[in-house]
């Protein structure tokens, strides 16, 4: 089949359009035009600027998009349609890939139930009159198309993504993926596993991640902070409540849900990030107490200042996961506690003795092979030594003032 743009395919009822008819799908058609690089009218541009917080769009069609849309907004169906378009309608992938190398379109869900929902959407879209003949073979794990592409719908496991020839990675409900940096299948690790494939994909590939907003941590929140409302960014963040993306939702039902649980359902339907499950310290309070751009503070000239060192060691649950942190703090006469320096050491576990010391010296915290002097009470120097070692299968830690 001759390649066609995503926006055109979404309008054509013989292709993807049968599932996107009606005015309630208008915002998604606008997003399709952005992906396709098609011009927008004034009303469409107003919607885009409202949902992206920007004043201008990227010069080129974005290939990295983060869609933060409330529940029942239509994002899962849109991702499925995007996956089908790339796999079957965007290009003749046999001419673009190396001989024998399939073009893999990966649709990644947060769990098996959501993966089954995405599979049903994809199967339904592929029943369209002009798309049904394009399917060569179906299995439980994949759908092969005449274009040379393979559509795979899976869960967020980095082992299922690493090493694949992915031309597109589409993630659904990414805010609900694991956000634990120690997990090999955390949100960051899963996307990092896909990055090498996208680097070599024709045209740079697509990375499109969607989710309902949730807690203020994890990959989606980080991308929101980094790219939302940034006019000079090539990556695009789209933030919209449920009703903005699906005008057919009854307003009275949403109001009732908000009244029943304002905090939870503001995230579910209004795309408001939650503070109540953000962690030990709410993100807003942490940001308010942070001097942005200050990496380390120089030693105090007041010899009465007392410094305190805190060391925290975390044994890795997997190889390479060992981590050792050191913080240097002081208290002022006004009752405020300042974090003047911080260092973190991560290194691989190897089967021979290894020694490392962390310290603060002249306002900097570094790694070295011997203790060093830090400021102490009454101007008396003191050495603080933190040592980790691995000998065979025995791990040890030593932290002391000398």
C-alpha positions in Angstrom: 0.0 0.0 0.0 1.2 3.5 -0.8 2.4 5.4 2.3 0.0 7.8 3.8 0.2 10.4 6.6 -1.1 9.6 10.1 -3.6 12.5 9.9 -5.0 11.3 6.6 -5.3 7.7 7.8 -7.1 8.9 10.9 -9.7 10.7 8.8 -10.2 7.9 6.3 -13.0 5.5 7.4 -11.6 2.8 5.2 -8.3 2.9 7.2 -8.4 4.2 10.9 -11.1 6.7 10.7 -14.1 4.5 11.6 -12.9 4.5 15.2 -12.3 8.3 15.3 -15.5 9.8 13.9 -17.3 12.6 15.6 -16.4 16.0 17.1 -15.3 14.5 20.4 -12.2 13.1 18.6 -11.1 16.5 17.3 -8.2 17.0 19.8 -6.7 13.7 18.7 -7.0 14.7 15.0 -5.1 17.8 15.9 -2.3 15.7 17.5 -2.2 13.6 14.4 -1.7 16.7 12.3 1.2 17.7 14.6 2.8 14.3 14.2 2.3 14.5 10.4 3.7 18.0 10.2 0.4 19.4 8.6 -0.6 23.0 9.1 -3.1 24.0 11.8 -6.0 26.5 11.7 -6.4 29.2 14.3 -8.7 27.1 16.6 -6.4 24.1 16.4 -3.3 26.2 17.2 -5.1 27.7 20.2 -5.8 24.1 21.5 -2.2 23.1 21.0 -0.8 26.1 22.8 -3.3 25.6 25.7 -2.3 21.9 26.1 1.4 22.3 25.6 2.0 25.5 27.6 4.1 26.8 24.6 3.9 29.8 22.4 5.3 28.1 19.4 5.6 24.5 18.1 8.9 22.8 17.3 10.2 23.6 13.8 10.0 19.9 12.8 7.3 17.4 13.6 8.2 16.0 17.0 9.3 12.4 17.3 9.3 12.4 21.1 5.9 13.1 22.6 4.6 12.7 26.2 0.8 12.7 26.4 -0.6 13.3 29.9 -4.4 12.9 29.5 -7.1 12.1 32.0 -9.0 8.8 32.2 -11.4 8.0 29.4 -9.7 10.6 27.3 -8.9 8.1 24.4 -5.2 7.8 24.8 -5.0 4.0 24.6 -7.0 3.9 21.4 -4.9 6.7 19.9 -1.7 4.9 20.7 -3.0 1.7 19.1 -4.0 3.6 16.0 -0.5 5.2 15.9 1.1 1.7 16.2 -1.1 0.4 13.3 -0.3 3.4 11.1 3.5 3.1 11.6 3.4 -0.7 11.0 1.1 -0.8 8.0 0.8 2.6 6.4 3.8 4.9 7.1 6.4 3.3 4.8 7.5 0.1 3.0 9.8 -1.0 5.7 11.2 -3.9 3.6 13.0 -1.2 1.5 14.3 0.6 4.6 15.5 -2.2 6.8 18.5 -4.5 6.4 17.7 -7.9 4.6 15.9 -10.2 7.1 15.6 -7.5 9.7 12.0 -6.8 10.7 10.8 -3.3 11.6 9.4 -3.8 15.1 6.7 -1.5 16.4 6.5 -1.9 20.2 3.3 -1.1 22.1 4.2 -1.4 25.8 1.6 -1.7 28.5 1.9 -1.4 32.3 0.5 -4.9 32.9 -1.0 -8.0 31.1 -4.6 -6.7 31.4 -3.7 -3.4 29.8 -1.7 -5.2 27.1 -4.9 -7.3 26.3 -6.9 -4.0 25.9 -4.3 -2.6 23.5 -4.3 -5.8 21.5 -8.1 -5.7 21.1 -7.9 -2.1 19.9 -5.2 -3.1 17.3 -7.1 -6.1 16.1 -10.2 -4.0 15.7 -8.4 -1.3 13.7 -6.9 -3.9 11.4 -10.3 -5.1 10.4 -10.8 -1.9 8.3 -11.5 -2.7 4.6 -8.1 -1.5 3.3 -6.1 -2.7 6.3 -7.3 -6.3 6.7 -5.5 -7.5 3.5 -2.2 -6.1 4.9 -2.1 -8.6 7.8 0.2 -11.5 6.9 0.2 -13.5 10.1 -1.1 -13.2 13.7 0.2 -14.9 16.8 -0.5 -14.3 20.5 2.6 -12.0 20.7 2.8 -10.3 17.4 1.1 -9.2 14.2 3.1 -9.3 10.9 2.2 -7.0 8.0 3.0 -6.9 4.3 5.0 -3.7 4.8 7.7 -5.8 6.6 6.8 -4.4 10.0 5.9 -6.5 13.1 3.6 -5.1 15.7 4.4 -6.4 19.2 2.3 -5.7 22.3 4.0 -6.4 25.5 4.5 -5.4 29.1 7.1 -3.1 30.5 10.0 -5.6 30.9 13.4 -4.3 29.7 14.3 -7.9 28.7 11.6 -7.9 26.1 12.8 -4.6 24.6 16.6 -4.7 24.7 18.3 -5.7 21.5 15.2 -5.4 19.3 15.1 -3.5 15.9 12.4 -1.1 17.2 11.4 1.7 14.9 8.7 2.9 17.3 8.2 2.6 21.1 4.8 3.5 22.4 4.2 3.3 26.1 0.8 3.3 27.8 0.1 4.5 31.4 3.8 5.1 32.0 3.2 7.0 35.3 2.1 3.6 36.7 5.2 1.7 35.7 7.8 1.1 38.4 9.7 4.3 39.2 12.3 2.5 41.4 15.8 3.2 40.2 17.0 -0.1 41.6 14.6 -2.1 39.4 15.9 -3.4 36.1 12.4 -2.8 34.7 11.8 0.6 36.0 10.3 3.3 33.7 13.7 4.8 33.0 15.4 1.4 32.4 12.7 0.2 30.0 12.9 3.4 27.9 16.8 3.3 28.1 16.7 -0.2 26.8 14.8 1.0 23.7 16.9 4.1 23.0 19.7 2.3 21.0 17.2 0.9 18.6 15.5 4.3 18.0 18.9 5.9 17.3 19.3 3.7 14.2 15.7 3.6 13.1 14.9 5.3 9.8 14.1 8.9 10.4 15.0 8.6 14.1 12.0 6.5 15.1 9.2 7.6 17.3 8.9 7.5 21.1 5.4 8.4 22.3 4.5 7.8 26.0 1.1 8.4 27.4 -0.4 8.3 30.9 -2.8 9.6 33.4 -1.0 11.9 35.8 0.0 10.3 39.1 2.6 11.0 41.7 5.4 13.6 41.4 8.2 11.2 40.6 9.2 8.9 37.7 9.9 9.4 34.1 6.7 11.1 33.0 6.9 13.7 35.8 10.5 14.3 35.0 9.7 14.9 31.3 6.8 17.1 32.2 9.1 19.3 34.3 11.8 19.4 31.6 9.7 20.0 28.5 6.3 21.3 29.3 5.9 24.9 28.2 9.5 25.1 26.8 9.4 26.8 23.4 12.9 25.7 22.5 12.4 22.0 23.1 12.2 19.5 20.3 10.2 17.1 22.5 6.6 17.9 23.2 4.5 17.4 26.4 0.7 17.5 26.0 -1.2 18.0 29.3 -5.0 17.9 29.1 -8.0 16.9 31.3 -10.3 14.1 30.3 -13.1 16.4 29.1 -10.7 18.4 26.9 -9.8 15.3 24.9 -13.2 13.6 25.0 -16.1 16.1 25.0 -18.6 13.3 25.1 -17.8 12.5 28.8 -20.8 13.6 31.1 -19.6 16.6 33.1 -22.0 15.7 35.9 -20.2 12.3 36.3 -16.8 13.9 36.5 -18.1 16.4 39.1 -19.5 13.6 41.2 -16.1 11.8 41.1 -14.3 14.9 42.1 -16.6 15.5 45.0 -16.2 11.9 46.2 -12.3 12.1 46.3 -10.9 15.5 45.2 -7.3 14.6 45.4 -7.4 11.2 43.7 -9.8 12.2 41.0 -8.2 15.5 40.2 -5.3 13.4 39.0 -7.6 10.9 37.2 -9.8 13.4 35.3 -8.2 16.9 35.6 -4.5 15.9 35.0 -3.3 17.4 38.3 -0.2 15.8 39.8 -0.8 14.2 43.2 1.1 15.4 46.3 -0.3 12.9 48.8 1.8 10.0 47.5 4.9 11.9 46.3 7.2 10.3 48.9 8.7 11.2 52.3 8.9 14.9 51.5 6.4 16.5 49.1 8.1 17.6 45.9 6.8 21.2 46.2 8.3 21.5 49.7 11.6 20.1 48.5 11.8 22.4 45.5 11.0 25.4 47.7 14.0 24.6 50.0 16.4 24.0 47.1 18.8 26.6 45.8 18.7 25.8 42.1 22.1 25.8 40.5 24.1 25.5 43.8 26.0 22.3 43.7 28.3 22.8 46.7 28.8 25.6 49.3 32.2 26.7 50.5 33.2 26.1 54.1 32.0 28.7 56.6 34.4 31.3 57.9 32.8 31.1 61.3 34.9 28.7 63.3 32.0 28.1 65.7 30.1 26.4 62.9 29.7 22.7 63.5 29.6 20.4 60.5 28.0 16.9 60.6 28.6 14.1 58.1 26.0 11.5 57.3 26.8 8.3 55.4 24.3 5.9 54.0 25.2 2.6 52.3 22.8 0.5 50.2 23.8 -2.9 49.1 22.6 -3.6 45.5 19.8 -6.1 45.0 21.6 -6.9 41.7 25.1 -6.8 40.3 26.3 -3.2 39.9 23.6 -1.9 42.3 25.9 -1.0 45.3 25.6 2.6 46.2 27.2 4.8 48.9 26.1 8.3 49.7 27.7 11.0 51.9 26.2 14.4 52.9 27.8 17.3 54.8 25.4 19.5 56.8 25.6 22.4 59.2 23.1 24.3 61.4 23.0 28.1 61.5 22.1 30.3 64.5 18.8 31.1 62.8 17.8 27.5 63.2 18.0 26.6 59.5 19.9 23.4 58.5 21.9 23.6 55.3 23.1 20.8 53.1 26.4 22.1 51.9 27.7 19.1 50.0 26.6 15.7 48.7 28.3 12.8 46.9 27.1 9.4 45.7 29.3 6.5 44.6 28.1 3.7 42.4 30.4 1.0 41.2 30.3 -2.6 39.9 30.7 -5.5 42.2 34.0 -7.3 41.4 35.7 -10.2 42.9 38.8 -8.5 44.4 39.3 -6.0 47.3 38.2 -2.5 46.4 38.5 0.6 48.6 37.0 4.0 48.2 36.8 7.1 50.4 34.4 10.0 50.2 35.0 13.3 51.8 34.4 17.1 51.8 37.5 19.3 51.4 37.5 23.0 50.5 33.8 22.9 49.7 34.0 19.9 47.4 33.1 16.3 47.9 35.2 13.9 45.8 36.3 10.3 45.6 39.9 9.3 46.6 42.0 6.7 48.1 42.8 8.4 51.5 41.0 10.3 54.1 40.9 14.1 53.9 40.3 17.0 56.3 37.0 18.8 56.7 36.0 21.8 58.9 35.0 21.0 62.4 33.9 22.8 65.6 36.3 25.5 67.0 38.3 25.3 63.8 39.8 21.9 64.8 40.4 19.8 61.7 38.9 16.3 61.6 39.1 13.5 59.0 36.1 11.6 58.0 36.7 8.3 56.2 34.0 6.2 54.5 35.2 2.9 53.1 33.3 0.2 51.3 34.9 -3.1 50.3 34.0 -6.3 48.6 36.2 -9.4 49.1 34.7 -12.5 47.6 31.1 -12.7 48.7 31.7 -10.6 51.9 30.7 -6.9 51.9 31.9 -4.5 54.5 31.4 -0.8 55.3 33.4 1.5 57.6 32.5 5.1 58.4 34.3 7.0 61.2 35.9 10.2 62.3 39.6 9.9 62.8 
